[in-house]
């Protein structure tokens, strides 16, 4: 039974065992909902003209709205429904139009199992630093002109405007991140008519402005590899503390395996199976868990590694991570031997070049040894790419070549024996 809702009437409402609705006699479709806890909320209910859809919309709580204020809002919603508009769609669009870059970023990085922690960190870093001035703005407010201006700032002056020569790599990476976030926002949030919130990604305007960066090619040249390997062996003998020894062994392990620095530095003893000659990577960069073969040199290196109580890592450190993260000082020394600046990733390129050029190993096998996603159809669909112990002979060939070159660098009179079939 409908009754005109007034303050006096609403104040007399008593809660029941479940939600109860009291409808207004003055405006059909306007009412009050009373919860079992006694909370009163105003609602409006009606049919959207031309759609046949029944819509019930919450106006707000009693106390926030007076009865008369809520009735006026109900009239506006009912008038909109008679014109064929669903107020729920309007509300969703209004909410979508206020979605901020920071909230899109959090939703994007929080998707279960989609991104590695390093990727999440990089995305958050760009939103909170590169796009700090935009992070609390609605994503629909980001324009093409804003993108062009910010891109050119980073390109010429760096992230903070104080770097001579700019940061073209960071500019490209930052706007790749922004483009992905805006595409995600467009898919997840819709306008009232069902169209994407962002129809045209403003980052697209940079297509003609983006600087094409040359791929990095730094590596230890073939004629310096032996000297580098020999130097590491000599330094290992005279290592004066645990962290120095860990750093040297880590770099030697990189040269023997071609691993990424993050994969090698965080390697745990629980992943290593010396008796069976392999180690396991449960969560590598390409998200493809894999067991990797160990050469006899790598096995001996690991056997010689001291273990530390209560530290699970193969290359432990006194630092807060518990393992060596970046053997920067050692890489400077190694760069002097190599004759050019060398980074841990340059050792990965060195491994690849040794495998392909000096050891003549087939490319798809090298791809798997370096845990790249292979584009070889046969290898991808018919070979076992999760347990690579069958590639131990190839890993051994690379390690033997390093030893041979190191012996030459040390002045030994070495003659390579012919490879067995």
BELHUUR-V972843 format. One record per residue. N is the residue number from 0. PSI is psi in whole degrees, 0 to 359 (none if undefined). Layout:
<<N;PSI> <N;PSI>>
//
This chain:
<<0;129> <1;146> <2;144> <3;125> <4;128> <5;172> <6;318> <7;316> <8;313> <9;321> <10;339> <11;355> <12;137> <13;136> <14;148> <15;191> <16;344> <17;176> <18;135> <19;141> <20;137> <21;118> <22;147> <23;138> <24;340> <25;315> <26;108> <27;128> <28;345> <29;136> <30;181> <31;136> <32;132> <33;121> <34;164> <35;339> <36;1> <37;4> <38;133> <39;126> <40;135> <41;141> <42;165> <43;140> <44;136> <45;177> <46;133> <47;120> <48;130> <49;349> <50;338> <51;3> <52;135> <53;132> <54;131> <55;125> <56;136> <57;125> <58;312> <59;174> <60;146> <61;131> <62;315> <63;318> <64;139> <65;169> <66;315> <67;319> <68;315> <69;323> <70;321> <71;319> <72;319> <73;318> <74;318> <75;317> <76;317> <77;321> <78;319> <79;320> <80;321> <81;336> <82;4> <83;10> <84;134> <85;112> <86;334> <87;321> <88;319> <89;320> <90;316> <91;319> <92;319> <93;318> <94;319> <95;323> <96;344> <97;1> <98;127> <99;163> <100;320> <101;319> <102;324> <103;317> <104;315> <105;319> <106;321> <107;314> <108;346> <109;0> <110;127> <111;128> <112;11> <113;324> <114;148> <115;160> <116;324> <117;323> <118;318> <119;317> <120;316> <121;319> <122;314> <123;320> <124;316> <125;321> <126;320> <127;346> <128;297> <129;317> <130;36> <131;320> <132;346> <133;347> <134;332> <135;8> <136;150> <137;141> <138;333> <139;346> <140;353> <141;119> <142;168> <143;319> <144;321> <145;318> <146;315> <147;317> <148;313> <149;322> <150;315> <151;327> <152;311> <153;321> <154;322> <155;334> <156;357> <157;176> <158;321> <159;9> <160;16> <161;19> <162;119> <163;129> <164;352> <165;186> <166;76> <167;323> <168;315> <169;324> <170;313> <171;316> <172;316> <173;316> <174;341> <175;318> <176;312> <177;317> <178;318> <179;319> <180;319> <181;324> <182;318> <183;316> <184;321> <185;325> <186;325> <187;337> <188;134> <189;158> <190;175> <191;329> <192;4> <193;355> <194;158> <195;147> <196;319> <197;103> <198;322> <199;115> <200;121> <201;340> <202;337> <203;336> <204;340> <205;357> <206;322> <207;349> <208;339> <209;136> <210;131> <211;113> <212;137> <213;139> <214;143> <215;136> <216;6> <217;135> <218;170> <219;123> <220;153> <221;319> <222;359> <223;351> <224;316> <225;318> <226;322> <227;316> <228;320> <229;319> <230;317> <231;321> <232;318> <233;317> <234;327> <235;324> <236;326> <237;13> <238;131> <239;351> <240;174> <241;316> <242;320> <243;316> <244;318> <245;317> <246;315> <247;315> <248;325> <249;313> <250;321> <251;320> <252;323> <253;318> <254;332> <255;340> <256;338> <257;18> <258;159> <259;149> <260;321> <261;326> <262;321> <263;316> <264;329> <265;10> <266;134> <267;154> <268;331> <269;343> <270;349> <271;133> <272;83> <273;320> <274;328> <275;357> <276;39> <277;166> <278;157> <279;137> <280;103> <281;337> <282;64> <283;179> <284;321> <285;8> <286;22> <287;95> <288;137> <289;146> <290;125> <291;143> <292;153> <293;132> <294;167> <295;326> <296;319> <297;322> <298;314> <299;321> <300;313> <301;324> <302;328> <303;352> <304;128> <305;142> <306;153> <307;130> <308;137> <309;15> <310;117> <311;354> <312;148> <313;326> <314;74> <315;162> <316;160> <317;350> <318;172> <319;335> <320;336> <321;355> <322;161> <323;132> <324;310> <325;102> <326;62> <327;312> <328;320> <329;323> <330;329> <331;317> <332;317> <333;327> <334;324> <335;320> <336;320> <337;340> <338;10> <339;158> <340;130> <341;133> <342;167> <343;324> <344;334> <345;332> <346;329> <347;320> <348;323> <349;313> <350;314> <351;317> <352;319> <353;315> <354;315> <355;313> <356;315> <357;325> <358;353> <359;43> <360;140> <361;146> <362;318> <363;331> <364;322> <365;320> <366;316> <367;322> <368;330> <369;8> <370;43> <371;154> <372;113> <373;145> <374;9> <375;118> <376;316> <377;313> <378;322> <379;324> <380;344> <381;340> <382;155> <383;108> <384;10> <385;337> <386;104> <387;25> <388;336> <389;348> <390;14> <391;320> <392;324> <393;317> <394;321> <395;322> <396;319> <397;315> <398;320> <399;322> <400;320> <401;315> <402;319> <403;314> <404;324> <405;320> <406;320> <407;316> <408;330> <409;356> <410;8> <411;149> <412;92> <413;135> <414;125> <415;132> <416;149> <417;143> <418;139> <419;148> <420;none>>
//
